[in-house]
């Protein structure tokens, strides 16, 4: 029998329930779109540990702003991101390293249009050591030394990763009220990706349409709404959710904020979320809970997800123009 169907043979990309905390995986046009000068993010997700075919995802990213001296109407974003994802008994895994860049044009002090590109290299592979195949069953017992009858072209392939995106940002005079709406495209060149001979071995383009709105209600309270639509080949995924943000301390050098909320994801997963921010350090944690058809079989477990972010804001010289707050 075949190890994989043609769709799973090519596979799906990684995803996060807290997608807004992994912006370069969402849209290269979001590179450099944040309040500060340098941003570093680490993300990890672990799911389905109880069914003994766990999925583990890790991302690490860096991005920064670059402001040309000759113009105050635009700036650049420059970044890099590393991703690793492993799933299932076959340890199907993907590793990619990408560079991203954005051009950001300020329509006025409250509105900015951004375009971004991403370029990198990715490698995907699996290990058949722990796998079993129909040809290894004799009719009475399993024989691990019997030929498995599979003919894989390769257990690993490498391809060029490409991406592009566009984003609109509204930023009010308050840094706490803003909105992002954009679309990101990945695997733009539809690289060839196969382990066995397939009729269409191309990796499908992944499209991510996202929106994030943060609104300052009072001096101490904000609300955030966010949504994501994912399309890749025959697969569809959506995530919708929100956060309530409470500023417990706003004294300079001791700013502390607590976030509480939840997201709902396709296939009946809900992800309660808690996060805190202390000055420039942010930690967000969520846990996917399965409300779907496999809940009783697998104890309703999905898995935890954690994002850690650190932003550096440089002190500006007196004769240096200020950095945009977005």
N, C-alpha and C positions, 0 to 999 in steps of 0.2 A: 504494500500500500504506500501511497505518497506520504511523506512526512508533513508537508504543508500543502494547503491549497494555493492557487496562484495569487490570491489576494494577500494572504498572510506571508507568503514567500517574499513579497516585496516589502511588506510591513508598513506600520504607521509611525509618525514622528512622536517624540516625547510631548507630554502636556503637563501643565500644572493647574490645580484648582485656583491657586493665587496667581493667575497669569499676569496680573498687573505688577507683580514683583519680579518678573523676568522679562523686562521690556525688549531686549535685543532678540529674544526668541519669539517675540510677538510681531515686531515691526522694526526693520533697521532704521526707519525714519525717526524712531524714538531715541536714537543714540544722541546723548547730550541734552535731552529734554528733561531737565530737573532743576531744582532750586539749589545751586551750588556750582562748584567747578570740577570736582573729580568724584566719581561714584564707583564703589566696589560692592558687588553683590555675590553672595554664596547661597545656593539653593540645593535642597535634597528632598527627595520623595521616596517613600518605601511603602509598597502596597502588596496585598495578597500574601503576606507572610504565612498565614495560617493554612493555606492550601498547598504549601510546599512548592509553589511555582512563583516565587516572589518577583516583583518588578522593582528595580532600584534605578533612580534617576538622580544625577548630580549635574549642577551647572555652576560655573564661576565666570563672572564678567567684570569688565573694567571699561568705563567710558569717561570722557572729559569734553569740555568746551574749548574751542579755539576761536578767539575773537581777533580778526584782522584789524590792524590799526587804521587802515584807510577808509573804513566804512562802519557806521553804526546802524546800518539797515539789515545786516545779515551776520550770521556766525556759523561755524562748523561744529559738528560733533564727530569725535573720533573714538572708536572702541574696539574691543576684542572679547570673544566669548568662547568658552570651552564647555562641551556637553558630553556626558557619558550616560548611556542607558543600557540596562541589561534586564532580560525578561525570560522566565520560563526554565524548564528542565534543560533545554538545549543551550541555555546561556546566550541566547540571541542578543547581540550587543552592537551598539553603534557609538562611535567616538568621532566628534568633529571639533575642529578649531577654525574659527572664523574671525575675520576683520570686518568691521562695519564703519560706515561713514554717513553723515547727513549734512545737507545744506539747508539752512533755516533762514527764511526771509521774513523780516518783521514788517507786516502791513502797517501796523501802528504799535503803540506801547501795549495793547491788549490782545493783539491777534498775530499769530505766526503760522506760516505754511512751511512744511518740511518735506523733503524728499530724501530717501536713503537707499544705499546699496549695501550688499553683504557678499563677501567672497571668502571661500575657505576650502578646506579639504575634509572629507569624511570617509570613514572606513567602517564596514559592517560585516559581522561574521557570526558563526555559531560553532558549538562543539557537540558532536554526536555521541560522545562517550557514554552518557547516561540515558541515551534514547533507546527505545525498543521498537521493533518493526514486525509487521505481520509475518514476514518470511522467516522469522526466527522462532516461530511457534511450530512445533512438530505435530501438533494435534493432541498431544498428551502433556507436553511440558515446554517450557521456554529454554532455548539453547542460545546463550549469549555469544557463543563462538560461531554460530551459523551465519552465512552471508546474509546481509540485510536486504539485498536486492535493489538498493538505491544507487543512482548514478548521478552524483553531484558534480557539476562543472567546477565548483570551487566551494570552499567553506568560508571564504572571505572575499570581498571586493572593495575597491576604493574608487571614489568619484569626486569630481569637482562640485562643491556646494556653491550655489548662487542664490541671491535674494534681492528683493527690491520692495520699496514701500512708500507710502505717502501718509501724512498726518496733518490734521488741523488742530491747533492749540488756541484755546481762549484762556487768557489770564487776566483776572480782575486786578484792580489796584491792590487788593489784599492778596498776599501769596497763598492764602488758604482757600480761595475760590478759583477753580480752574476746570477746564474740560479738555479731554483728548478724544478725537474721533479719527480713526485711520484704518488702513488696510495694508497688510504685509503679504508678500508672495515669496515662497521658498521652493527650491528645486526648479528654478525658472527654466533651466535648460533641459529639464526632464532626463536626468542622466540614466544610463543603462544600469540595471540592478537586478541580478538574478543568480540563483544557486542551481536551478534546473532549467531546462529549455522551456521557455514560456512563449506564448503567442505575442504578448506585449510586455517585454521586460523592462519598460521604462518606469522610473520612479515618478508617481503622480505629483503634480504641483500642489503644494499645500497653501491654501488661502486662509488668512486670519483677519477677520473684520472685528474691530474692537471699539468700545467706547468706555470712557471713565469720566465721571463727573463728581467733583468734590465741592461742597457748598458750606460756607461758614454761616451757621445759624445765629450763634451768639459768640461772645468773647471766648467762651470756654467749650463750645460744642460745635462739631462739624458732622455732616453726613456725607457718605460716599456711595454712589451706585456704579456698578460696572457690569459689562456684558461682553461676551465673546462668541463668535460664530466661526467654527473650523470646518473647512472642506478639504478633503484629500481623496481623490478617486471616488469610490463608492461610499466612503465614510463621511459621516456628518457628526458634529459635536457642538453643543452649545453650553455655555456657562453663564448664569446670571446670579447676581448677589449684591450685597451692600454691607457697609460698616457704619457704626456709630463711633465717633471719635471724641473722647473727653480729655480736655487739657487740664490736668490736675495741678500742674505747676507751670507758670509762664515766666518765672524769674530768669533773667539772662544768665546763661551758664548752668542752669538747673531745670531746663524745660523738660517736662515729663508728660507724655500722652498715652492714654490707654484706648485701644480699639477693640470693639466687640461686634461680631457679625456672622454671616453665613453665606454660602454659595450653593446653588443647585446645579448639578451637571447631568447631561444626558445619561440615560439608563438608570435613573432614579438613585443618584448619589447626592447626598447633602454633606456639606463640609463646614461645620462650625469653626469659627476663626477667632483667635485672640492675638493681639499684637501690642507691643509697647514701643515707644520711641523716647530715648533719653538723649537730649541734645541732638547730635548727628548720627547716633546709633539706633537702628531700627531692627526689631526682631518680630517676625510674623509666623504664627504656627496654626495649622489647621489639621483636621482629621476627617478623612472621607468615610462616611457611613453608608453602607449599602442598604437601600430600601427596596431593591428589586428582587427578581426571581431567585437569585442565589443566596438570599439573606439567611434562610433557615439552614442551608447546606454548609455555609461557611461562617456561621456565627455573626453575620452582618458586618464583617470586618472589611474595610477598605485599606486605609493606611495613613500614616502621618506625613506631613509636609512642613518644612521649615525654611524660611528665608531670612538671611541676615544681611543688612545693608549698612554701609558706612559712607557718609558724604563729607568731603572736605571743601570748605569754603575759604578761599585765600583772602588775606587782607590786601585791599587795593591801595596802591600808592596814590598820593594826592593828585598827581598829574595823569592818572590812568583812568580810562573810562570805565564805568561800572558794568558788571556782567549782568545780562538779562536774568530775571528771576526764574524764567522757565527753562 
